[in-house]
Amino acid sequence: MKPLFGYLFLALGISFGIASNSLAKISEGFTKLTPSVLCILFMCITMFSIAKAMHALPVGFAYATYSGLTVTGVVLFAILKLNQVPNLYGIVGIVLIIIGVIMVNYLGRLN
């Protein structure tokens, strides 16, 4: 598989990861049927996409990017849709996650 497809699958995995984690909150502990079913479906698509991305990209790069951007995306969802603004420590933590993803991607990349 070409690296371009790896990046496309990675972007797909990140997008569906953010959506599935956001739906986990909306499902209210899997008590609401539609968000629960969508959450599970989206998580399956997420795992499939990440597995395909790791076929073309280094595992450390793919997973660090997926996890860091998914966490950041879910925090942004919580801020924008749920009015759950993190405190100073939460903001520092998110910034450190983003810095960590940048470091893995540009400084610690394995072939």
C-alpha positions in Angstrom: 0.0 0.0 0.0 1.3 3.5 -0.9 1.9 6.0 1.9 -0.7 8.3 0.5 -3.4 5.7 1.2 -2.0 5.3 4.7 -2.5 9.0 5.3 -6.0 8.9 4.0 -6.9 5.9 6.2 -5.3 7.7 9.1 -7.4 10.8 8.5 -10.5 8.6 8.2 -9.6 6.9 11.5 -9.1 10.2 13.3 -12.4 11.5 12.0 -14.4 8.4 13.0 -12.5 8.2 16.3 -13.6 11.7 17.2 -17.1 10.9 16.1 -17.3 7.6 18.0 -15.9 9.1 21.2 -18.3 12.0 21.0 -21.2 9.6 20.5 -20.1 7.6 23.5 -20.9 10.7 25.6 -24.2 11.4 23.7 -25.3 7.8 24.2 -25.5 8.4 28.0 -23.9 5.1 28.9 -25.3 3.2 26.0 -28.9 3.9 27.1 -29.9 5.7 23.9 -30.1 3.2 21.0 -29.2 5.3 18.0 -26.0 7.0 19.4 -25.0 3.7 20.9 -25.3 1.8 17.6 -23.5 4.6 15.7 -20.7 4.7 18.4 -20.0 1.0 18.0 -20.2 1.2 14.1 -17.9 4.2 14.0 -15.4 2.5 16.4 -15.3 -0.5 14.1 -14.6 1.9 11.1 -11.9 3.6 13.2 -10.1 0.4 14.1 -10.3 -0.8 10.5 -8.9 2.5 9.2 -6.1 2.6 11.8 -5.1 -0.9 10.9 -5.0 -0.1 7.2 -3.0 3.1 8.0 -0.4 1.1 10.0 0.0 -1.2 7.0 1.5 1.7 5.0 2.9 4.0 7.8 5.1 3.3 10.8 3.1 2.1 13.8 4.5 4.8 16.2 3.8 7.6 13.8 0.3 6.4 13.0 -0.8 5.6 16.5 0.7 8.8 18.0 -1.0 10.9 15.4 -4.3 9.1 15.8 -4.4 9.2 19.6 -3.2 12.8 19.9 -5.5 14.3 17.3 -8.4 12.2 18.5 -8.0 13.3 22.1 -7.7 16.9 20.9 -10.7 16.6 18.7 -12.8 15.2 21.5 -11.8 18.0 23.8 -12.8 20.5 21.2 -16.1 18.7 20.8 -16.7 18.9 24.5 -15.8 22.7 24.5 -18.0 23.5 21.5 -21.0 21.3 22.0 -21.1 20.4 25.7 -19.7 23.6 27.2 -17.1 21.6 29.1 -14.2 23.9 29.2 -11.0 22.4 30.7 -9.2 24.2 33.5 -5.6 25.4 33.1 -4.1 22.0 33.8 -6.4 20.4 31.2 -5.3 23.0 28.6 -1.6 22.5 29.5 -2.2 18.7 29.1 -3.7 19.1 25.7 -0.9 21.4 24.5 1.6 18.8 25.7 -0.2 16.1 23.8 0.0 18.2 20.6 3.7 18.9 21.2 4.2 15.2 21.8 2.5 14.3 18.5 4.7 16.9 16.7 7.8 15.5 18.3 7.0 11.9 17.3 6.1 12.9 13.8 9.1 15.2 13.1 11.8 14.2 15.5 11.2 10.6 16.5 9.9 9.1 13.3 10.9 5.5 12.6 11.1 4.0 9.1 
